Every structure is written in structure tokens, then in C-alpha cells.
């Protein structure tokens, strides 16, 4: 059996394992080891040991547990709730303001945690009771939280961009800076989607909050100054060249720890909770990376990437056409596959093709992450929907999926704008790194 046939069998086996809910990292590890054993039996142990040790020893990957710890500290210290209250105080006079404030707060929290699921869960607990108290439609309330949570894998620091950078060996600092403008754009499009929904059907947000006095708005903003300051220092420091992305994560984690201590939120149970949650999330991420790199070596042994590149060259496809095909594939696969699984399945396969056609992999990475965001709220998987379902168990899943339609369309608009205007993703990294 030739390498291409073995590679296709490997993809099929991996898909089967994912469908039966085997963890993504473990599934890739099993298929990768089995595939290597079928091609080069003597390479199994060296590859497995070498790749696992190589990933675990990567200095750049310390960014993941550090930013995860930042997000967990923000939750236990109450900084996430302060951020929501500040956003609400400034948007309170507009109908639908609670939904818009949830989205803005998700964006701010995402700049601290880098996790879409954490953003959706945290802001769901904070903002959903308020929206239900003001009789917001369940579809709008849950849709806004689920969609806002997806910003966690686009707005830096982004776990999605980190894993994409590790797989493609692109600069994580460049990717972080590249995601900033598209992240802000998508946040504004989400707020616009809320405005359009409420404009068309005012009953979905029957009450606008009373105007908040300027003094109270300033007080709410001051209470949120800790989280805002940490975001400015970490992201601003990367852009200004003061420190690298990893150093920014360390500085941010230290500031979050100081903030939690000053706010008297640190006690034995809180510390245990932060450490446990950080270790669990980090372990999951590292298992995905272990499997991804072993699976990547397996694909290299099969030579399927070169076969695919030759086929694309024979067809005469341009870089733009291949990018559109890959993005369309991600959107479709996102309806039933985990986002990180798609990254490690498809990106190693298409990267040689895209690079040979002169495609900017930083620009492509930002667009890929936007498609992953779309998958997080697409039926039937829609992980963020089920996270919000845990916060609002009495709301039918069908109602939630109806509520995310305007936000899914906003993501599609952001994807199209980024595709047509590559400068949205490349302007800041080119200005910073040249």
C-alpha cells in the first residue's frame, strides 16, 4: 500500500475516533503512532519520544498555562464582573444594551484568558441573570453570550492562534498582533447585529436601562481598571516591542495575581480552584499538541502533502482559489468537528500548497481562526452553545441556535472583509516586525 492510501486510511480512522468522542489529542496520537508503525516500524519509539519531549520542552508554549491562569484569576477575583458592569454603564441607554455589554465584556475577558469556552461560561454566569431579569428574549440573550465567547480564540492572547503558530512554525507574536484589528472588527459587528435584531423586533429587548450618571460610569470604569490595565500592558507591550508574547504572558499572570491579592480574593480554596482549572486546561491543550506533532510526522512519512501540492499545481489553481476552498471546507467541517482537530488535520496538509502559491500564512491564520469561531456556534456541535446551555438549562437548544444566526452572519461578514482587505490582518504585524 502506497503512502497516499495509508494517509487516507489514517484520516478516516481519525474521523471515526472523533465521531465516537475520543479526545482529540489521544485520537491523533493513536492514529499517528499506528500510521508510523505501518510505514517505518523502527521509527515509532524515537518519533513518539522525540515529539512529546520536543513539544513539552518548547519555551514558547509556556504562554498557554500563563494566560489560562490569568483568566482563572480574573474570575475568582471578580474582575470579570467589574468589566461587565463597566461595559453596561456606558451602553446602558441603548435598547439591547445588556446583550451588547455582554459582547464587549466577552471581548475584554478574551484579551485576558484566550479561551472561548471560559469567556462564554464566565460571562454567561454574570450577564444572563441580568438579561433575564429585564425580560430579554432567550434567543438574543444566549446567542449574544455564545457568540461573544467565540472572541476568545481570535482576540489575543488566543489559544487558537498559539496552536496554529506552533503547527505552522509562524511567529506567535505576529499572529497575536494580526488578530487585534479583526477581533475589534468582529466585536463591533456583533454589537451591530444586536442593534439590527432589536431594531427589527423590539420585543426581544423590551427595556432599556435607565441612563447611568457620568460619575457612576467613571466609578464602574475605575473598578474595571485592573483588567483593562493588564490588557493594555500585555498587548501594548507586545506591540511596542517591550517584551515577547511569552514575556507578556508572564507579566500578565503576575499582574493578575497581584490584582487578586489586592482585592483580597486569594484564599486556600480559591488558589486550589485556579491551579486545578489551569492544570486541567493546560493538560488538554498539551495533549492536543502531542498528538498533532506525532500525526504531522506520520503525514510527512506518507508524502501526501507533496502529492496534493503537485495535484494543485497541475490544476492551475491560484492561491486565492485554494484559500477559498480551504475556508469553505473549514466552515462545513466546523458543523461537526472540533476546531483544534480541524487545525491539526488540515493545516499541515495545505500549508506546503499555500506557501508554494505565495499565500501569507499570518493572514490565512487569522481567517482560519474566524472559521473556527463559526464552528463554535454552528449546529449540531456548537460547543459554545452547550456551554451556555449549562448556564441556562431551561432554554431549549433550538432556541439558542436560532439566536446565533445574526452573529454567525456577522462572522461571515468579518471573514469576507478580512479576505478582501488583507491589511486588516497584516497591517499591525508588518508595521511592528517589518
Secondary structure, 3 states (H helix, E strand, C coil): CCHHHHHHHHHHHHHHHHHCCCCHHHHHHHHHHHHHHHHCHHHHHHHHHHHHHHHHCCHHHHHHHHHHHHHHHHHHCCHHHHHHHHHHHHHCCCCCHHHHHHHHHHHHHHHHHCCHHHHHHHHHHHHHHHHHHCCECHHHHHHHHHHHHHHHHCCCCCHHHHHHHHHHCCCHHHHHHHHHHHHHHHHHHHHHHHHHHHHHCHHHECCCCCCCCHHHHHHHHHHCHHHHHHHHHHHHHHHHCCCCHHHHHHHHHHHHHHHHHHCCCCCHHHHHHHHHHHHHHHHHHHHHHHHHHHHHHHHHHHCHHHHHHHHHHHHCCCHHHHHHHHHHHHHHHCCCCCHHHHHHHHHHHHHHHHHHCCCCHHHHHHHHHHHHHHHHCCCCCCHHHHHHHHHCCCCCHHHHHHHCHHHHHHHHHHHHHHHHCCHHHHHHHHHHHC
